[in-house]
């Protein structure tokens, strides 16, 4: 390195003198060495400055862009169910709440509760710092909507009541919106039957049970449409329509009816496919047909008339066998005119692929909700005795 520097400086020296001439006493010229030292220092400083400059450039590249402060104009943002932090960050960037997804994800990771952000609609502000955005998303007061949970087995009347309380939309608005199911997304093919009975066109059975975060801008029709969309997505995921028509030789609507009956009767999920099989055996397989004799159909009629549901053991014989009840399953054979509640995914699966067996009877036999199944009336009577002995409220007299 020094030799090359020497050569470079020699070019500016007196060319009449020998290139390798030494000073007196054989010592090297101190002037040339001093200049070389200064130039080496300058070179190293330049290299160091370049490294520092490059470091800052790299640092700036990896630092997430972020706004400062608490933000400006108000804006409402909806966070979808099961959204990841990255998805939430993308949503906030699209709404100009935060400047970058990375800044939001970093701020959420640094917050001990950052992974607890719930779905829903929030009152936020545009151009907030990521840290402030995370803090506001964790503030319950910023949340415009609350989750509305519709559990399996609720009737449309019970569903309307919960929706009204959760969304502040009048109950009657839901009743009115439900009058035309096809305008809510129910395909017209659903209202066909292969058993010769007319299909009751209703929204019953199509309001899929789930926890929903409804956009506060939606009206009753919009809310019900969201639930029907969830139903459609679920039956498509299950492949219900094709499976039922191919393997059971009935219409999808009849399978939906059976799913709703099983949902209402089953005390535990594992019994759903067996109860569906009992319904199919009585309505289609047994010759002559047997009435379903499901207590839940009497309860549904009570609710349709504006009354309250009762425990099976509290239903009178007149209520169970009301001749004016089109859902009467004590003396009328075949399936009911339509579904009697909103079945969940497991009930739909059970009706689509019912258990294999000759059962014609079932009864809940313990307080955990487990049912016992029977082929003969004598076997069924023994199961009833077992239920009564276990304190199950039946007509045990």
C-alpha positions as CSV (number, residue, x, y, z in Angstrom):
1,X,0.0,0.0,0.0
2,X,2.8,2.5,0.9
3,X,4.8,1.6,-2.2
4,X,1.8,2.4,-4.4
5,X,1.3,5.7,-2.6
6,X,5.0,6.5,-2.9
7,X,4.8,5.9,-6.7
8,X,1.8,8.1,-7.0
9,X,3.6,11.0,-5.2
10,X,6.8,10.4,-7.1
11,X,5.0,11.4,-10.3
12,X,4.8,14.9,-8.9
13,X,8.5,14.9,-7.8
14,X,11.5,16.2,-9.7
15,X,11.9,13.8,-12.6
16,X,15.6,14.6,-13.0
17,X,16.3,12.8,-9.8
18,X,16.5,9.0,-9.4
19,X,13.1,7.6,-8.5
20,X,14.6,5.5,-5.5
21,X,17.1,8.1,-4.3
22,X,17.4,8.2,-0.5
23,X,18.2,11.2,1.7
24,X,21.4,11.6,3.6
25,X,22.2,8.8,6.0
26,X,19.9,6.5,4.1
27,X,16.8,8.0,5.8
28,X,13.6,8.4,3.9
29,X,12.1,11.8,3.3
30,X,9.7,12.7,6.1
31,X,7.7,15.1,3.9
32,X,6.5,12.4,1.6
33,X,5.7,10.1,4.5
34,X,3.6,12.8,6.2
35,X,1.6,13.5,3.1
36,X,1.0,9.8,2.6
37,X,-0.2,9.5,6.2
38,X,-2.6,12.4,5.7
39,X,-4.0,10.9,2.5
40,X,-4.4,7.5,4.1
41,X,-6.4,9.2,7.0
42,X,-8.6,11.0,4.6
43,X,-9.2,7.8,2.6
44,X,-10.2,5.9,5.8
45,X,-12.4,8.8,6.9
46,X,-14.1,8.8,3.5
47,X,-14.6,5.0,3.7
48,X,-16.0,5.4,7.3
49,X,-18.4,8.1,6.2
50,X,-19.6,5.9,3.4
51,X,-20.3,3.1,5.8
52,X,-22.2,5.5,8.1
53,X,-24.1,6.9,5.2
54,X,-25.0,3.4,3.9
55,X,-26.0,2.3,7.4
56,X,-28.4,5.2,7.6
57,X,-29.8,4.4,4.2
58,X,-30.4,0.7,5.2
59,X,-31.9,1.8,8.5
60,X,-34.3,4.2,6.8
61,X,-35.3,1.4,4.4
62,X,-36.2,-1.0,7.2
63,X,-37.9,1.5,9.5
64,X,-41.7,1.4,9.1
65,X,-43.3,4.6,7.9
66,X,-45.6,6.0,10.6
67,X,-47.7,9.1,11.3
68,X,-47.3,11.2,14.4
69,X,-49.9,12.1,17.0
70,X,-53.5,11.2,17.7
71,X,-54.8,11.8,14.1
72,X,-57.2,14.2,12.5
73,X,-60.5,13.6,10.7
74,X,-62.8,10.9,12.2
75,X,-63.4,7.7,10.3
76,X,-65.2,4.4,10.9
77,X,-63.3,1.2,10.2
78,X,-64.7,-2.4,10.3
79,X,-62.4,-5.2,11.4
80,X,-63.5,-8.5,10.0
81,X,-63.8,-11.6,12.2
82,X,-60.6,-13.7,12.7
83,X,-58.5,-11.0,11.0
84,X,-54.8,-11.2,11.6
85,X,-52.7,-8.2,12.7
86,X,-51.4,-7.9,9.1
87,X,-54.9,-8.0,7.7
88,X,-56.0,-5.3,10.3
89,X,-53.0,-3.2,9.4
90,X,-53.9,-3.4,5.7
91,X,-57.4,-2.4,6.4
92,X,-56.2,0.6,8.4
93,X,-53.8,1.6,5.7
94,X,-56.6,1.5,3.1
95,X,-58.6,3.9,5.4
96,X,-55.6,6.1,5.9
97,X,-55.6,5.6,9.6
98,X,-52.0,4.4,9.8
99,X,-49.2,5.0,7.3
100,X,-47.9,1.4,7.0
101,X,-49.0,-2.1,7.9
102,X,-45.5,-2.8,9.4
103,X,-45.8,0.2,11.8
104,X,-49.1,-1.1,13.0
105,X,-47.9,-4.7,13.4
106,X,-44.8,-3.5,15.3
107,X,-47.0,-1.4,17.6
108,X,-49.4,-4.2,18.2
109,X,-46.5,-6.6,19.0
110,X,-45.1,-4.1,21.5
111,X,-48.5,-3.7,23.3
112,X,-49.1,-6.6,25.8
113,X,-52.8,-6.7,24.7
114,X,-52.1,-6.1,21.0
115,X,-53.3,-9.5,20.0
116,X,-56.7,-9.0,21.7
117,X,-58.1,-6.7,19.1
118,X,-61.7,-7.8,18.4
119,X,-63.7,-7.7,15.2
120,X,-66.2,-5.0,14.9
121,X,-66.6,-1.4,13.7
122,X,-64.5,1.3,15.4
123,X,-64.5,5.1,15.6
124,X,-60.9,6.0,14.6
125,X,-59.1,9.0,13.1
126,X,-57.2,9.4,10.0
127,X,-53.4,9.6,10.0
128,X,-52.8,8.4,13.6
129,X,-49.6,7.0,14.9
130,X,-49.6,3.2,14.9
131,X,-49.3,3.2,18.6
132,X,-52.3,5.4,19.1
133,X,-54.3,3.3,16.6
134,X,-53.6,0.1,18.6
135,X,-54.6,1.9,21.9
136,X,-57.9,3.0,20.4
137,X,-58.7,-0.4,19.0
138,X,-58.3,-1.8,22.4
139,X,-60.7,0.8,23.9
140,X,-64.2,-0.6,24.3
141,X,-65.6,2.9,23.9
142,X,-64.3,3.1,20.4
143,X,-66.2,0.1,19.3
144,X,-69.4,0.9,17.5
145,X,-70.8,-2.6,17.3
146,X,-71.1,-5.5,19.6
147,X,-71.1,-9.1,18.6
148,X,-74.6,-10.6,18.2
149,X,-74.5,-14.4,18.9
150,X,-77.3,-16.5,17.3
151,X,-77.0,-20.0,18.8
152,X,-78.1,-23.2,17.1
153,X,-81.8,-24.1,17.3
154,X,-83.3,-20.6,17.7
155,X,-86.5,-19.9,15.8
156,X,-86.7,-16.9,13.5
157,X,-88.8,-15.1,16.1
158,X,-86.1,-15.6,18.7
159,X,-83.5,-14.6,16.2
160,X,-85.3,-11.3,15.4
161,X,-85.6,-10.5,19.0
162,X,-81.8,-10.9,19.6
163,X,-81.0,-9.0,16.4
164,X,-83.2,-6.1,17.4
165,X,-81.6,-5.9,20.8
166,X,-78.1,-6.1,19.4
167,X,-78.5,-3.7,16.4
168,X,-81.2,-1.4,17.8
169,X,-83.3,-2.1,14.6
170,X,-87.0,-2.5,15.4
171,X,-88.2,-6.1,15.7
172,X,-91.0,-5.4,13.2
173,X,-88.4,-4.3,10.6
174,X,-87.0,-7.8,10.6
175,X,-90.5,-9.4,10.4
176,X,-91.1,-7.2,7.3
177,X,-87.7,-7.9,5.7
178,X,-88.1,-11.7,6.1
179,X,-91.4,-11.9,4.1
180,X,-89.5,-12.3,0.8
181,X,-86.7,-14.9,1.5
182,X,-85.5,-14.9,-2.1
183,X,-84.7,-11.1,-1.9
184,X,-82.4,-12.0,1.0
185,X,-80.4,-14.5,-1.0
186,X,-82.3,-17.7,-0.6
187,X,-82.3,-19.5,-3.9
188,X,-85.7,-20.4,-5.3
189,X,-84.8,-24.1,-5.7
190,X,-84.8,-24.5,-1.9
191,X,-88.6,-24.3,-1.8
192,X,-89.1,-27.6,-3.6
193,X,-90.1,-30.9,-2.1
194,X,-90.1,-34.4,-3.5
195,X,-92.6,-35.9,-1.0
196,X,-95.6,-34.3,-2.6
197,X,-96.2,-31.8,0.2
198,X,-96.2,-28.0,-0.4
199,X,-93.1,-26.2,0.9
200,X,-93.8,-23.3,3.3
201,X,-91.8,-20.3,1.9
202,X,-90.2,-18.7,4.9
203,X,-86.8,-17.4,6.1
204,X,-86.9,-20.1,8.8
205,X,-83.9,-22.4,8.7
206,X,-81.8,-20.0,6.5
207,X,-80.5,-17.6,9.3
208,X,-77.3,-19.4,10.0
209,X,-76.3,-19.5,13.7
210,X,-73.0,-17.7,14.4
211,X,-71.6,-14.6,16.1
212,X,-71.9,-11.6,13.8
213,X,-70.4,-8.1,13.7
214,X,-72.9,-6.2,11.6
215,X,-72.0,-3.0,9.9
216,X,-73.9,-0.3,11.7
217,X,-75.1,1.1,8.4
218,X,-77.1,-2.0,7.6
219,X,-80.9,-2.1,7.8
220,X,-82.9,-5.2,8.7
221,X,-82.8,-6.5,5.2
222,X,-79.0,-6.1,5.1
223,X,-78.5,-7.9,8.4
224,X,-80.7,-10.9,7.4
225,X,-78.9,-11.0,4.0
226,X,-75.5,-11.4,5.8
227,X,-76.9,-14.4,7.7
228,X,-78.3,-16.0,4.6
229,X,-75.0,-15.5,2.9
230,X,-73.3,-17.4,5.7
231,X,-75.9,-20.2,5.3
232,X,-75.2,-20.4,1.6
233,X,-71.4,-20.5,2.2
234,X,-71.8,-23.3,4.8
235,X,-74.0,-25.6,2.7
236,X,-71.7,-25.1,-0.2
237,X,-68.7,-26.0,2.0
238,X,-70.5,-29.1,3.1
239,X,-71.6,-30.0,-0.4
240,X,-75.1,-30.6,1.1
241,X,-77.2,-29.9,-2.0
242,X,-75.5,-32.4,-4.3
243,X,-74.9,-35.0,-1.6
244,X,-78.6,-35.0,-0.5
245,X,-80.0,-35.3,-4.0
246,X,-77.6,-38.0,-4.9
247,X,-77.5,-40.2,-1.8
248,X,-80.9,-39.6,-0.1
249,X,-83.2,-39.0,-3.1
250,X,-84.9,-36.2,-1.3
251,X,-84.9,-32.4,-1.9
252,X,-82.4,-30.2,0.0
253,X,-85.3,-28.4,1.6
254,X,-86.5,-31.7,3.2
255,X,-83.0,-32.3,4.5
256,X,-83.0,-28.8,6.0
257,X,-86.3,-29.6,7.7
258,X,-84.8,-32.8,9.2
259,X,-81.7,-30.8,10.3
260,X,-83.9,-28.3,12.1
261,X,-85.8,-31.1,13.8
262,X,-82.7,-32.9,14.9
263,X,-81.2,-29.6,16.2
264,X,-84.3,-29.0,18.4
265,X,-84.4,-32.6,19.7
266,X,-80.8,-33.5,20.3
267,X,-79.3,-32.9,23.7
268,X,-75.7,-33.6,22.5
269,X,-74.1,-33.2,19.1
270,X,-73.2,-36.9,18.7
271,X,-76.9,-37.8,18.6
272,X,-77.7,-35.5,15.6
273,X,-77.1,-38.1,12.9
274,X,-79.2,-40.8,14.7
275,X,-82.1,-38.5,15.3
276,X,-82.0,-37.5,11.6
277,X,-82.1,-41.2,10.8
278,X,-85.2,-41.7,13.0
279,X,-86.9,-38.8,11.2
280,X,-86.1,-40.3,7.8
281,X,-87.1,-43.8,8.9
282,X,-90.5,-42.6,10.1
283,X,-91.2,-40.2,7.2
284,X,-89.9,-42.3,4.3
285,X,-88.7,-45.8,5.1
286,X,-91.4,-47.2,7.4
287,X,-94.5,-48.6,5.6
288,X,-97.0,-47.4,6.4
289,X,-95.6,-44.0,7.4
290,X,-95.4,-43.2,11.1
291,X,-96.0,-39.7,12.5
292,X,-92.8,-38.1,13.7
293,X,-94.2,-37.5,17.2
294,X,-91.6,-34.8,17.9
295,X,-92.7,-32.6,20.8
296,X,-90.7,-29.7,19.3
297,X,-93.1,-29.2,16.5
298,X,-95.9,-28.4,18.9
299,X,-93.6,-25.8,20.6
300,X,-92.9,-24.2,17.2
301,X,-96.6,-23.7,16.6
302,X,-97.0,-22.1,20.0
303,X,-94.2,-19.6,19.1
304,X,-95.6,-18.9,15.7
305,X,-98.9,-17.9,17.4
306,X,-97.0,-15.5,19.7
307,X,-96.7,-17.8,22.7
308,X,-93.7,-19.1,24.6
309,X,-92.0,-22.4,24.2
310,X,-92.5,-25.0,26.9
311,X,-90.5,-27.9,28.2
312,X,-91.6,-31.1,26.6
313,X,-92.9,-32.5,29.8
314,X,-95.2,-29.4,30.3
315,X,-96.9,-29.7,26.9
316,X,-100.5,-30.8,27.2
317,X,-102.0,-33.5,25.0
318,X,-104.2,-30.9,23.4
319,X,-101.1,-28.8,22.5
320,X,-99.2,-31.8,21.2
321,X,-102.1,-32.9,19.0
322,X,-103.7,-29.6,17.9
323,X,-105.7,-30.3,14.7
324,X,-105.2,-26.7,13.7
325,X,-101.5,-27.0,13.9
326,X,-99.9,-27.5,10.4
327,X,-96.8,-28.6,12.3
328,X,-98.7,-31.3,14.2
329,X,-96.4,-34.3,14.1
330,X,-98.5,-36.5,16.5
331,X,-101.3,-37.4,14.2
332,X,-100.0,-36.1,10.8
333,X,-97.4,-38.1,8.9
334,X,-94.5,-36.9,7.0
335,X,-92.2,-33.9,7.5
336,X,-93.4,-30.5,8.7
337,X,-94.2,-27.7,6.2
338,X,-90.8,-26.2,6.7
339,X,-87.8,-26.0,9.1
340,X,-88.6,-25.1,12.7
341,X,-85.3,-23.4,13.7
342,X,-81.9,-22.5,12.5
343,X,-79.7,-25.7,12.4
344,X,-76.0,-25.4,12.9
345,X,-73.3,-27.0,10.8
346,X,-73.3,-30.3,12.8
347,X,-77.0,-30.7,12.4
348,X,-76.8,-30.0,8.6
349,X,-74.0,-32.6,8.4
350,X,-76.2,-35.1,10.4
351,X,-79.1,-34.6,8.0
352,X,-76.9,-34.9,5.0
353,X,-75.1,-38.0,6.1
354,X,-77.4,-39.6,8.7
355,X,-76.4,-42.6,10.8
356,X,-77.2,-46.0,9.5
357,X,-79.8,-47.9,11.6
358,X,-83.4,-49.1,11.8
359,X,-84.3,-46.9,14.8
360,X,-87.8,-45.5,15.1
361,X,-87.8,-44.2,18.7
362,X,-85.5,-42.1,20.9
363,X,-85.8,-40.4,24.2
364,X,-83.4,-38.3,26.4
365,X,-82.3,-40.6,29.3
366,X,-80.0,-38.4,31.4
367,X,-79.4,-34.9,32.5
368,X,-76.4,-34.6,30.2
369,X,-78.9,-34.8,27.2
370,X,-77.9,-38.2,25.9
371,X,-80.6,-40.1,24.1
372,X,-81.3,-43.8,23.9
373,X,-82.6,-45.2,20.6
374,X,-84.9,-48.1,20.0
375,X,-86.4,-50.2,17.2
376,X,-89.4,-51.5,18.9
377,X,-92.0,-49.9,21.1
378,X,-91.1,-52.3,24.0
379,X,-87.5,-51.2,23.8
380,X,-88.6,-47.6,23.8
381,X,-90.8,-48.1,26.9
382,X,-87.8,-49.4,28.8
383,X,-85.8,-46.3,27.7
384,X,-88.6,-44.1,29.0
385,X,-88.5,-45.9,32.3
386,X,-84.8,-45.2,32.5
387,X,-85.3,-41.5,31.7
388,X,-88.0,-41.2,34.4
389,X,-85.7,-43.0,36.9
390,X,-83.0,-40.4,36.1
391,X,-85.3,-37.5,36.9
392,X,-85.9,-36.5,33.3
393,X,-89.1,-34.4,33.0
394,X,-91.4,-36.6,30.9
395,X,-95.0,-37.6,31.1
396,X,-94.0,-40.6,33.3
397,X,-97.5,-41.3,34.7
